């Protein structure tokens, strides 16, 4: 197993974000963590990235426990950071360097890679994400789509085995969304593990091999995306879809209950 | 637009303009730091040691003419670094002057000593010693601000941080400095967004007192929000392997010109120290 969580509880002061969550995440798969806002998706990603540590329970990565003590060891921390990368939901928190080049070079510099290799890898990553033209621009002056691609580049530059993404397509225009999705599909097909949090059901079948549905910090269901999407009772219960009156404008006006995740009209 | 509406608009636009101007000031320094003047090309450690030494000597000097001479040297260094004179006046001296006058004004009247002149209407007496104290304060603050500004507009911030580390400044202090700049940028951006959102929801007149109340009410929320954001930034840095140390692609290498510059700055500082004792 890539990640193994055993009865993990995490709280923000009095608010329980994850409640005795037990799940196993296999390697070389594209996994979607589905859930409404506040279901614990982002917290789970931070636990998987060793940024948060559980109040109780255990998180293991390739059999190794992820604890504060383990991360105090530089060798373990560097090896883990090279193998696992996290792209935050808000690119503004992830982009803190003066130029796009510096931003992308940040992780390999921290991991003490040889400097000639860093320059080469940064240039190749910028080309991969088609952002070479932004090389000397300050990240805070980029558009939302550009920022997202730079934050992705800043993680992919170390070629992690596991890519964690928090709402990778949130607040992006359709073109930027499509570019990110296409990239993730290609990248995930190359034997890498991709774990991403989302509540966007439209693109789920395109990106994910497997979906885990979280509800108030617990695992509500898991399985292939198609079976999860067909379980409307589950999706409605976990606030991933809603039923509402829908008005069509194909001549005659009418309305009927409508589910907003996938439809063909 | 009624006068009420224009009052409201003026309040928010003044506030938003101030926030944008401050943010631009930070970006301006980083843009300027990519210049090619002789000072830009000097080793960051040389600039840091030399300019900080001059600040220290100006603080220690006990003769006004020596402090004035260091200020003259600081302006000359800034001009060699192609720092626009207008930028010095608007971004450094105006602020330094306003800050210093607030502190120095009472000293003019409260410092005991010989009367220099009397203010006709108020009947207050300004003493010679008070004038001297105020002049010292003004010159020292202006000198320190000019040298510090010259350092940050000729040296990229990450290079300043790395230079501090190579000079054995504790890691925790350097990390705090690095995070402070990131925090300020986030604070300004969050403040701008909050006030823009409030402007779009504010109707009718906003008197100055209401404006102040609005700012007081927003400040706590703003600090909470930006604290959260800065924690997020720190997590994002940790997620990419940050352990507190500053690493850069550029290696610092002392060249002959750096050694000459260091010797010149050290000689100037030593001379000023001797002259100002």
Interface residues (C-beta under 8 A of the other chain):
Chain A: X46 X49 X51 X74 X77 X78 X81 X82 X85 X86 X88 X90 X92 X93 X94 X96 X97 X98 X102 X105 X106 X107 X109 X110 X111 X112 X115 X118 X119 X138 X140 X141 X154 X155
Chain B: X27 X30 X156 X157 X158 X182 X185 X186 X189 X229 X232 X233 X235 X236 X237 X238 X239 X240 X241 X242 X243 X247 X248 X249 X251
